[in-house]
Amino acid sequence: MKKIFALLIILFSIPSFAADEIYTGVFSNKAVSGYDTVAYFTEGKPVKGSSKWQTEYKGADWYFSSKANLDKFKASPEAYAPQYGGYCAWAVAVHNDFASGDPKQWAIVNGKLYLNYDADIKRKWDKDRAGHIATADKNWPKLIKK
């Protein structure tokens, strides 16, 4: 019992672990959980991608629902990749920390894609999108260097 307690103290006293620049989850290398990031812009909704049309970008695998969307992404990945690497935009802004982004909780603001952790967090983020974006834009460069 003492060994388990000591291990827990060590684990929780270590500063937060460095995260990858692109959120892929623990057991996957799929960016945006395999959703097609171009489809948010062209279809206005989340669309699952296919391994048939995929590419690698910033160390993650990106999936698309069509060759046309794959080609659009390859031509301009920064235009289609979610902000903050697909991590929760609200967490980056409010907590200056990483949290997973849910591809079904999304918004496009000024031509940029943002993801949030869940529907409740997205409602909080929606109350002050501009403020949260301004704060997250300041936090992100330092956060990703941790």
GISULHU-V542057 format. One record per helix or strand of 3 or more residues. SS is the DSSP state (helix for helix, strand for strand). FROM is the first residue (numbers start at 0). TO is the last residue. If there is no record, write none. Layout:
BEGIN
SS;FROM;TO  SS;FROM;TO
END
This chain:
BEGIN
helix;1;12  helix;30;33  helix;36;41  strand;49;56  strand;59;63  helix;66;74  helix;76;79  helix;82;85  helix;88;93  strand;101;108  strand;111;115  helix;118;125  helix;128;144
END
